[in-house]
Amino acid sequence: MAYIITDNDGTIQGAGDTVDAAWDDARATLAAAQVELIGDDVDSTECLGNWTRESGLRCLPASDAVIADVNDMGGDIAWRMVGGVAVTTAEADA
């Protein structure tokens, strides 16, 4: 099973074959966008520039098709939850 890290808007920030790999990918994606990932215990007034809290992201199991779409098109793709798994819209409609 693969995993994705998504924000509250549904944008996929990271993907990987394991939970840890998905989080590592999300951290790298956010760092490349110059977004600092901070914990809930960090005082945001101390942060400069763009930041987001780790608790604002969630890790979800994902189908191989979602991972393929993320790899091909990036994380701003359409997807749905079916049976607790992130799937493509084509998979959801099948």
Secondary structure, DSSP 4 states (H G I P E B T S, - for coil): -EEEEE-TT--EEEEESSHHHHHHHHHHHHHHTTEEEE-TTS-GGG--SEEEEGGG-EEEEE-HHHHHHHHHH-S---EEEETTEEEEHHHHH-
